């Protein structure tokens, strides 16, 4: 049986894949995690066939049963090493995607004849322009609740990346 952390990771990847595919983007998840879990890859039409556009957006995925909601912000204690990975200015743009799961594990995923339901939602944040943390263990991060990771948000992020803007 998988560990609880691997189950959470799998659910976060399923959530991210569902959003990406519904938004019309390809998504590649790394076999081995070296600071980046995956990449969104937009496609375009060239000479009558679909090809990757060359404007990727990398992501690191996290899942938590206990993200704190403080007014209009999600508060999460991110591992310091992950914060340093996401603030690295070498390479392309990257974001953190944080999936919130109910505290009751039986509510994480339910299936019926009418619906497949993955409870709660995810938010995204970019740390581009921030200095890497000097902390040893964790870095408290705040994500505006307006930055929910959904189909519209991903489409907007990818349009920015394709224009050369940062997420």
N, C-alpha and C positions, 0 to 999 in steps of 0.2 A: 504494500500500500504506500502511496505517495505521502511525503511529509505535508503538514499543513501549509508550510511556506511554499512548497512546490505546487500545491493545489491553488493557492492564492495567485502565484505567478502564472499558472496556466489560465486561470479565469481572467487575469488582467490582459494576457495576450489574446484571448478569445474576444474580449471586449474591444480591444484595439483593432484587431483584424476585422471585426464586424463593422466598426465605424469606417475604417479605411476602404473596405470593399464597397460599402454602401455609397461612400463619397466618390467612388470611381478611381481609387488609387491602388496601385500594387503595394504590398508591404512585404518586407523581407525581415525575418527574425533570425538573429545570430544563433549559430549552433553553440558557440562558446562566448561567454559574456566577458568582454574586456572594457567595461565602462559604457558600452552602448548595447542596448538590447535589440534594436532593430532600426529599420529605415523605411520611410514612406517614399515611394517612387512613382511620380506621375508619368503618365503615358501620353503620347501625342501621335497624330497621324502623319506619316511621311511616306510618300510614294504609294499611297493606298494600303499601307500596313501600319499597325500600331507598334511603337517602339518607346523605350524609356526616354524621357525628355532630358535627363542629365541634371535635374534640379532636385536632389534628394533632401530629406529632412530626417535627421537621426533622432532617436528617442531612447530614453531609459524609462522602464515601467516599474512601478511600485504598487503594492496593494496593502491596505491597512483596514483593520476593523475599528480602529480608534483614532481616526483623524479628528481633531478638535475643530468645531466650527465656532469662530469668534466673530460675531457680527457678520460682516460681508467677506470674511477671509477663512480659508481652510488653513489650519496650522498643523505642521507635520515636522517631526524630527528626522531629518534625512541624514544618512551616514555621511560623515565628513569626507570620506574618500569619494563618494558619489558626487557630492557638491563640487569637489575639485575637478572631477571628470567633466561635469556639465558646464563649468566656467572656463574650461580650457579653450583658448582662442585658436589653436591649431585645428584646421579642418573646417567643415561646414557647420551650419546651424544645427542646434540640438535642443531638445526640450525634455522636461520631466513630465510623465503622465502618472498621476496618482489616482488609483481606483479605490473608492471607499466601499467597504463591504459591511453588511449588518453584523452586529456582535454575535447574533445567533447563527451558527454555521448552517442550520437547516434552511435558512432563508436566502443563502447566497445564490442558489440557482433552483428554480422550480420549472417543471414541465407539465403541460396539460395538452389536451387536444387543440386548444385555441392559442396557446402561447408558450414560448420559451422565454423565461424572465430571469435576467441577471440583475439582482437588486442593487440599488443605489446608483452612483455614477462616478465619473472620473473628471478630474480637472487637469489642466496643463499649465506649465510655467516655463519661461526661458530665463536663464541666469546670465545670458550674454551681457557683457559689460560690467558684471559684478566681479569683485576680487574673490579668489579662492579662499575658503575658510582656513584659518590657522588652527581650528579646533582639532582635537584628537579623535573624538568619538562621533559627535553629531553636530549638525547645524540646523537650527530651527528655521524653517522656511514658511512663508505666508503666501498663499495663492488666492487671488481674488475669486470669489464664487462665481463671478461673471465669466471666468475663463473655464467654463465647463467644456470637457472634451466631447464634442459631438460632431455630426456630419458637417454642419455649417462652420464650426470652428476650424476643423481640419481643412476644409476647402479654402477658407480665408488665409490660414497659415501657409498653405501651399501656393496661393496666389502671391503672397508676400515674398516667399522664397524665390519664386520664378522671376520676380521683378528685381531680385538682388537685395531686397530688404531683409531685415532680421525678424524672426518671430517675436 
